[in-house]
Amino acid sequence: MKFIIHSFQSTIRFLLILSLSAMVILTFGDVLGRRLFNTPIYGAHDLTEHLMALIVFCGLPLLTSVRGHLAVDLFDRFIMQPKMAWWRACISLMVAVILFLIGYQFAIAAKEAVLIQEVSQELLIPRYYLYTVMSISGFISGVAALLPESNNNMNNSDSALNKGPLSGESGL
C-alpha cells in the first residue's frame, strides 16, 4: 500500500513540476512577445488559467496528506495533548466532509459543463475535464484528511504539529 501511495505522490509531484514549468515558460514567452515584438502569445491567459487550476488542485491532496495547510498554533499546547485526540479527530472529520463537498460540487459543475458545452474564451478548451480533475482532487483530499499523516521528507516528523490527528500521539 505504501508503494502505491508513494507512486501516486511522485506522479502528482511530476505533474505539478511540469505544470509550473509550462506556466513559467508561457508567461516568460508572453511577456517577451508583448515587450519586444508587441505580439502576445494568443491564448496565454486561457492556458495560464488552466495550468493554475491544475497546480492548485493537484497539490491539494499532497498538502492534505502531510497536514501542510495553514494553521494557527495559538492553542497547540492545549490541543496537542493526548486527552484532546478526540478534538483533532473531529477537526479532521470536518475537513474531510468539506473536501468531499468541494469534490461533489465540482462533479456537478463537470456534468453541467458537458451539458452546456462550456469552453474557455480564447482557445475554446472544454472545461469539463478541468472540473473533473478538481472533483477527483477534492475526493482524494477528503480521504487524505481522514488517513494518518503521510511521513514525507518535506516535514519534520518529530514535531508535535506533524502527528496525525487520528493517531492519538501528541508529540509533547
Secondary structure as GFF3:
##gff-version 3
##sequence-region A 1 172
A	DSSP	alpha_helix	2	36	.	.	.	ID=ss1
A	DSSP	alpha_helix	44	65	.	.	.	ID=ss2
A	DSSP	alpha_helix	76	79	.	.	.	ID=ss3
A	DSSP	three_ten_helix	82	84	.	.	.	ID=ss4
A	DSSP	alpha_helix	85	116	.	.	.	ID=ss5
A	DSSP	alpha_helix	128	146	.	.	.	ID=ss6
A	DSSP	three_ten_helix	160	162	.	.	.	ID=ss7
###
